[in-house]
Amino acid sequence: MATADYPFTNFNDFIGALATYFSTEFYMKTYPKFGEVLDEEDTHKDFMMNIVKELYDPEDSTQFSEYIHTFVNHLHRYDIELSLLFLNIVRFYQEKSKEDGFELIYNSKFLLDPEYDLSDLSSSDATFKDEIANYHVRGLVINTLLSNGILSLSDFSSYNGQPIDWNSFEHIDIYDYVEQNGERTDYTDEMRFTFLRMYIYMFSGD
């Protein structure tokens, strides 16, 4: 079955294209029409935002969380234009939730879950550097959700029943920390949160 290309007529087709666009520079092989149109646009952000608005459905309560999942799961690079796209999506859905009377519900635990299963790291041979490869994107997403009131700090006060003391990571030299622990395959939640904290605070400007 052929992949549905631009113009997108339903939300799931666009999410698939967005995920591919985030994941690889060769997205045009899968979505040639989408890639052709993007090449003609001055800013991808504005063009994609128009598609977000066109495909918005107040009856689909999963759309907002699907955008968050797509950014976190597929965007493995920092891009100022894409960070602004995410901010615009958040603010658009905030406005629509007020207009159309629905609540933006999102499970914050997903943003703290490891990409690799810490209980069985040997099966994936994942290193600490592999795990934190896109934590800058997670930090951006978390900070955007916090600063726009979608989530609060209390949503990140514990993980799997254990409290998180974010301040305890404050004085760690993160670059030295990664240098020392980058190749480890026995990393812990605390190690992951140490790194994530840097990006959350970096994007806050504090």
C-alpha positions as CSV (number, residue, x, y, z in Angstrom):
1,M,0.0,0.0,0.0
2,A,1.4,3.4,-1.1
3,T,2.3,6.0,1.5
4,A,-0.2,8.9,1.5
5,D,1.7,11.9,0.4
6,Y,1.0,15.7,0.4
7,P,-1.6,17.1,0.4
8,F,-2.6,15.3,3.6
9,T,-6.3,14.6,4.1
10,N,-6.1,13.0,7.5
11,F,-4.1,13.5,10.7
12,N,-2.4,10.1,10.8
13,D,-0.9,10.6,7.4
14,F,0.6,13.9,8.4
15,I,2.0,12.5,11.7
16,G,3.7,9.8,9.7
17,A,5.2,12.3,7.3
18,L,6.3,14.5,10.2
19,A,8.0,11.6,12.0
20,T,9.9,10.8,8.8
21,Y,10.9,14.4,8.3
22,F,12.2,14.5,11.8
23,S,14.0,11.2,11.6
24,T,15.9,11.4,8.3
25,E,17.2,13.9,5.8
26,F,16.1,11.5,3.1
27,Y,12.4,12.0,3.9
28,M,11.8,13.0,0.2
29,K,12.2,9.3,-0.8
30,T,9.1,8.4,1.1
31,Y,7.2,11.7,0.7
32,P,8.4,13.2,-2.6
33,K,5.5,15.7,-3.0
34,F,5.8,16.8,0.6
35,G,9.5,17.3,0.1
36,E,9.0,19.2,-3.1
37,V,6.6,21.7,-1.5
38,L,8.9,22.1,1.5
39,D,11.8,23.0,-0.9
40,E,9.7,25.8,-2.2
41,E,8.8,27.2,1.2
42,D,10.9,29.9,3.0
43,T,10.1,28.5,6.4
44,H,9.0,24.9,7.0
45,K,7.6,25.9,10.3
46,D,4.8,28.2,8.9
47,F,3.9,25.7,6.2
48,M,3.6,22.8,8.7
49,M,1.7,24.9,11.1
50,N,-0.9,25.6,8.4
51,I,-1.3,21.8,8.0
52,V,-1.7,21.4,11.8
53,K,-4.6,23.9,11.7
54,E,-6.2,22.3,8.7
55,L,-6.2,18.8,10.2
56,Y,-7.2,19.9,13.7
57,D,-10.2,17.9,15.0
58,P,-11.8,19.0,18.3
59,E,-13.3,15.5,18.6
60,D,-9.9,13.7,18.5
61,S,-8.5,14.0,22.0
62,T,-5.3,12.2,21.0
63,Q,-3.9,14.8,18.5
64,F,-2.1,16.9,21.0
65,S,-0.3,14.0,22.7
66,E,0.5,12.5,19.3
67,Y,2.4,15.6,18.4
68,I,4.4,15.4,21.6
69,H,5.2,11.8,21.1
70,T,6.3,12.5,17.5
71,F,8.7,15.2,18.6
72,V,10.2,13.2,21.5
73,N,10.4,9.9,19.6
74,H,11.7,11.1,16.2
75,L,13.4,14.4,16.5
76,H,17.0,13.8,17.5
77,R,18.5,17.2,16.7
78,Y,18.0,20.7,18.0
79,D,16.5,23.0,15.4
80,I,15.3,26.5,16.3
81,E,12.6,26.4,13.6
82,L,11.3,23.1,14.8
83,S,11.4,24.3,18.4
84,L,9.2,27.2,17.4
85,L,6.9,24.9,15.5
86,F,6.4,22.9,18.7
87,L,5.7,26.1,20.7
88,N,3.2,27.2,18.1
89,I,1.4,23.8,18.2
90,V,1.2,24.0,22.0
91,R,-0.2,27.5,21.9
92,F,-2.7,26.6,19.1
93,Y,-4.1,23.6,21.1
94,Q,-4.3,25.7,24.2
95,E,-6.4,28.3,22.4
96,K,-8.6,25.6,20.8
97,S,-9.1,23.8,24.1
98,K,-10.5,27.0,25.5
99,E,-12.7,27.7,22.4
100,D,-14.0,24.2,22.0
101,G,-14.2,23.3,25.7
102,F,-11.9,20.3,26.0
103,E,-9.0,19.6,28.4
104,L,-5.4,19.1,27.3
105,I,-4.5,15.8,29.0
106,Y,-1.1,14.4,28.8
107,N,0.8,11.7,30.7
108,S,4.1,13.3,31.8
109,K,5.7,10.0,32.7
110,F,6.4,9.3,29.1
111,L,8.8,12.3,29.0
112,L,10.8,10.7,31.8
113,D,10.7,7.1,30.6
114,P,14.0,5.7,29.3
115,E,14.3,5.0,25.6
116,Y,16.1,1.8,26.4
117,D,14.9,-0.7,29.0
118,L,17.1,-0.2,32.1
119,S,16.1,-3.7,33.4
120,D,17.7,-5.4,30.4
121,L,20.3,-3.1,28.9
122,S,22.5,-6.1,28.0
123,S,20.0,-7.1,25.3
124,S,20.4,-3.7,23.5
125,D,24.0,-2.9,24.2
126,A,22.8,0.7,24.7
127,T,25.3,3.1,26.3
128,F,24.6,6.2,28.3
129,K,25.3,8.3,25.3
130,D,22.8,6.3,23.2
131,E,20.1,6.9,25.9
132,I,20.6,10.7,26.1
133,A,21.0,11.3,22.4
134,N,17.7,13.3,22.2
135,Y,17.4,14.5,25.7
136,H,17.9,18.1,24.4
137,V,14.6,17.6,22.6
138,R,13.0,16.2,25.8
139,G,14.2,19.2,27.7
140,L,12.8,21.6,25.2
141,V,9.4,19.8,25.2
142,I,9.2,19.7,29.0
143,N,10.2,23.3,29.3
144,T,7.7,24.4,26.7
145,L,4.9,22.4,28.5
146,L,5.9,23.9,31.9
147,S,6.2,27.5,30.7
148,N,2.8,27.4,29.0
149,G,1.1,25.8,31.9
150,I,0.3,22.4,30.3
151,L,2.2,20.6,33.0
152,S,3.7,21.8,36.4
153,L,6.8,20.9,38.3
154,S,4.7,18.6,40.5
155,D,4.2,16.4,37.5
156,F,8.0,15.7,37.6
157,S,8.4,15.3,41.3
158,S,8.6,11.5,41.3
159,Y,9.2,8.6,39.0
160,N,8.0,5.0,39.5
161,G,7.1,5.9,43.1
162,Q,10.5,7.4,43.9
163,P,10.9,11.2,44.5
164,I,13.2,13.2,42.2
165,D,15.3,15.9,43.8
166,W,16.1,18.0,40.7
167,N,18.1,20.4,42.8
168,S,20.5,17.7,43.8
169,F,21.8,17.7,40.2
170,E,22.4,21.4,40.2
171,H,26.2,21.6,40.8
172,I,27.3,18.6,38.7
173,D,29.6,19.4,35.7
174,I,27.4,17.8,33.1
175,Y,30.1,17.7,30.4
176,D,32.6,16.0,32.7
177,Y,29.8,13.7,33.9
178,V,29.0,12.5,30.3
179,E,32.7,12.2,29.5
180,Q,33.1,9.9,32.5
181,N,29.9,7.9,32.0
182,G,29.2,8.0,28.3
183,E,30.1,4.5,27.4
184,R,28.5,2.9,30.5
185,T,25.8,0.3,29.9
186,D,24.8,0.2,33.6
187,Y,23.3,3.7,33.7
188,T,20.5,4.6,36.1
189,D,17.5,6.8,36.3
190,E,19.4,9.3,38.4
191,M,22.1,9.5,35.7
192,R,19.5,10.2,33.0
193,F,17.7,12.9,35.1
194,T,21.1,14.5,35.8
195,F,21.5,15.1,32.1
196,L,17.8,16.0,31.4
197,R,17.9,18.7,34.1
198,M,20.5,20.6,32.2
199,Y,18.4,20.9,29.1
200,I,15.2,21.7,31.0
201,Y,17.0,24.6,32.7
202,M,18.9,25.6,29.6
203,F,15.7,26.2,27.7
204,S,14.1,28.1,30.6
205,G,16.8,30.7,30.4
206,D,17.4,30.4,34.2
